[in-house]
Amino acid sequence: MRRHAISLTEIASYTNLLQATYKAARSKRHRPDVAAFLADLDHQLAHLSTAILQDQVPHNAYRSFYIRDPKKRLIHAPCFADRVLHHAILNQTESIFERLLLPGCYACRPGKGVHRAVTQVQRNLQRFDWYVKVDIAGYFPSVDHASLLKLLARHFKGQPFLYLLTRIIHGYQAQPGKGLPIGSLTSQHFANLYLSGADRYLIEQSAVRAQVRYMDDIIWWCHDKIAARDTLKQLTDYLHQHRQLLIKPNPVINRSRQGVSYCGYRILPGAIRLSPRKKRRYHTLRTTYEQQWQQGILDDLALQQALNSVYAMTQHADSRAWRQNHLQKYPDFVSDSIG
């Protein structure tokens, strides 16, 4: 297996750090820490370059907060200098990470994403009779540092670079020796790679006809229920033995014609529906924005932009009839007010 040499000099180059800075600052220039970094850009990049070459980064300073997406998640966002560092690393390594993943992996990848995953799941529901759907219990907090570093060392070489990755990984621990921070760019790629072996393990099973993974949400197809149960046990054993991971105690085994809930949609062989969660979010956001317009918090243009974003949530589902029914049930009082 070929190992890729990554040089700290390439990561620390001015051109690479400048490109990384603008990626990290995208949509965040209004934040005080980002604005301060950009205001003193040349000095900041020179300082960061020296710190990379002298093994003085990352800072491992995280800003912690909760989001609901839709379930409550604790996010650990790195300081801006570390965000630039992470982008600088990915500028040199993202294409390598991409080549290490199978086509069935859809999260955090160029040209992939939720909607491509949903489309592929529907195609597989149309082709194969049975599916198994699982997700990992506490995935990000459970990633084992030693196993991850061993995996990275199989694909990358250069002790200074591997030592940099070690410092990044050890800089956060949900429990001793385990955990990746949700909210870090490198974590997304590390987490994708950590389960790539499970993708390959599944595809190598003769009973598995197809497979899709969106981060730690895994679904695969078999021709009968017995094969579905057997492959579930095999994957459970593999994850426990090779990745120190546990599958949540509610795996789903079902006929494809019954459909599946995946990535926020209810997917059927002949239709893609909004999940109850997305319907509630649509209603909440639409109501909130219209009330803010009525209170003068939003002007007409801001309201239109906000409602466009709400509508965009429904575009990839067969949702027209539901939206029409929702509008009848909850009339658009904005139009009524204008009229």
Disulfide bonds with the S-S distance in Angstrom:
none
